[in-house]
Amino acid sequence: MEESEIRKKILKAAESLFMKYGVRSISMDDIARQLSVSKKTLYQHFADKEDIVTMTCQAHIEEMSREFREIQNNAKNAIDELAKISICLKQSSEEMNPSLLFDLQKYHPKAWSVWLNHKNNFIRESVIRNLRQGIEEGYFRSEIDKEVIAAIRLEMVQLPFDDRVFPPSQFKLTEVQMQIFDHFVYGISTEKGRKLYQKYKESLVELSNL
């Protein structure tokens, strides 16, 4: 197996563990055990756990960015794009440990920097572009300030992971994400936009029940 393939395999195993258990609780031994390899093998490809965490974060963000670009390119309109993004958010939230972002922020500054760069650039630009499109299509309120709403949305992305606001013992991450996302969409939409978003939501529920 080529070195690049081994690295990908290690990162995939690390990602599944981090998503399920958070980052702090997973050790190099855990990753090695997951792959049924020696810890020495990991160190042949990565300097340390910080290196694995950073590269895993980078790979995950690149994959999510590809998915969002595909949604953007295939969406019929701004509301359709948001409805499809909500599906991705729901799926990723169901697989993600609520402590994940907190772990990165507190214990892995390099990985946290990768996330902040993605949030403040790719996500911000995507939100502003979607808002502009939605206003032109008549689905979003024309009076909204795109820069302000984008800044609010960026913080809303992280808010569900704050256990001071949403303790995991009381709130389920997926449900919080969906409530916040719906609140955002309904808040920026015109009556025309709200009706279309509701129509998309109802059709998605029907599809999930098939």
N, C-alpha and C positions, 0 to 999 in steps of 0.2 A: 504494500500500500504506500502511495506517495506521501511525502511529508505534509503537503497541503490537505490531503484527505484525512490524515490522522488528526491534524489541527481542527478541522471541521467537526470531526467525530467527537473530539474532546469538548469543543465549544457547545455542541448540541447537547451532550450529556450534562454539562455544567448549567446550561440554560434551563433544562427540565427540572433540575434540582433547585436552582435559584427561584424559579417561578413557583414551585410548589412549597418550598420551605423558607424562602427568603435567602438573603446572601450571607448574613452574619453567622447563621447556624451551620452553614456548609463548609467543610474543611477540604483540603487537598486529598485527604484520605477518603472522604466520602465520594469525591469525584472519581478517584482511582477505583474504588470499590464498584461504583456504578458501571464502569467500563470493563471491570475485571482485568485491570492492568496494574502494574506497580506504580508507586508514586514517582519513582525515578523516571518513568516514561513521560509523565506530565512535565517534569522539569527539563526534559530534553527538548520540549517544544514551547514551554512558557517559563518566564523568569520566576514567577511566584503567583500566589492567588490573586493579587492586585492586577497582574497582567491578564489572567484568565477572566476576571470580572470585567475589566475594561474592554477586552476583545469580544466577550459575550454580549455586552451592552451594545457595542458598535454593530455587531452582526444582527442583533435583534432589531435595532433601529433601522438598519438598511433594508431588512425584510419588510418591516412595517411601512417604510417609505415607498417601497415598490408596490405594495398592496394599495396604498392610498393614491398613488399616481395612476394605477390601473383603474381604480374607482372613478377618479377625476376624468380620465380619458373616455370612459364608457358611460358616464352619468348623462341622463337626458336633460337634467336641469340642476339648479343649485339645491333644491329640496331632495331630489333623487340622490344626489351625492351625499347629503347629510344622513338620509335614511340608511344608505349602504354603509356609511362610516359607523353608524350606531350598531350595526350588526357586528362589525369588527371589534368595536369597543366591548360589546357584551361578551364575545367569545374570548378576547384576551383577558378581560376581568375575571371570568370564570376560572381561568387557568393561573391567575396571579395571586401570590401571597400579598396581603395588604401591607406588610412591612418592607416590601421590596425597595420602594423609592427612599424610605427613611434610612434603610441600611446603606444605600448608595451615598446619600447625602452625608451621613455621619461617619462612615468608615471607609469609603472608597472615593476620594476626591477626583481622581482621574475619570472614573466612570461617570460620576455625577456631572463633571464638566462636559462629557460627551452628550449626556441627556439634555443639559441646559442649552447647549449649542443647537441641538435638534429642535428643542422646544421654541427657542427664541428666533430661530431662522425658518426652518422648514414648516413647522406647525403654524407659526405666526403668518408667514406668507400665504399658506394654504387657506387659513381662515379669512384673511383680508381679500384674497382673490374670490373665494366663495361668496363673501358678503357683497362684493362689488357686482358679481354675476347675478346674485339673488335680487339685488335692488333693481338692476336693469331689467330683469324678468318680471318684476312686480310682485315677487314672493316675499321680499323683506322690506321693512319700513324704510322709506327714503331718507328720513331725518336722522337715522342712527349714525354715530361717529364710528367709522370702521376701525380706526386705531384704538379707540377706547374699548370697543366691544371685543376686539382681538386680544387686548391685554387682559380683559376680564376672563375671556375663554381660556387663555393660557393658565391662569391661576386656578380655574375650575377643573382643569385636567388633573392637577396635583391634589386638590382639596380632598377627594375621597380617601387618600392615603394617610391623611393626618389623623392619627388615633386620638388626638385631643378633641377633635371635632366629631369624628365618627369612630368610637371605640369598636373594635372587631367583635367584642362580646355582645354588642347591641345592634350593629349594622352589618349587612352583607355588602361587600365591595361592589358586586355587580349591580345590585338594586340601587345603590347610591349613585353609581356612574350613570345609570339609565335615567334616574329621576333628574339629576343635574343636567344631563344632555337634553332631555325633553324640555326642561325649564328654559334652557338657553334657546332652543329652536323656536318655541312658542313665543318667547320674549322678543325676538327679532322679526318675527313673521307678520305679514299683513293677514287679513282674513282669508284671502286667496291662498296664501302660503300655508296657513294653519290647516285649512281644509285638505290641501294636497298632502301635507305631512301626515295628517290623521289617516288619510286614505292609504298611504304607503305603509303606515304602521299596522293597519288592519289587515292588509294583504300579506305582510310579513308574518303576522300571527297565524293566518290561515295556512301559509306554507309550512310553518314550524309544526303545525298540528297534523300535517299529512303523514 
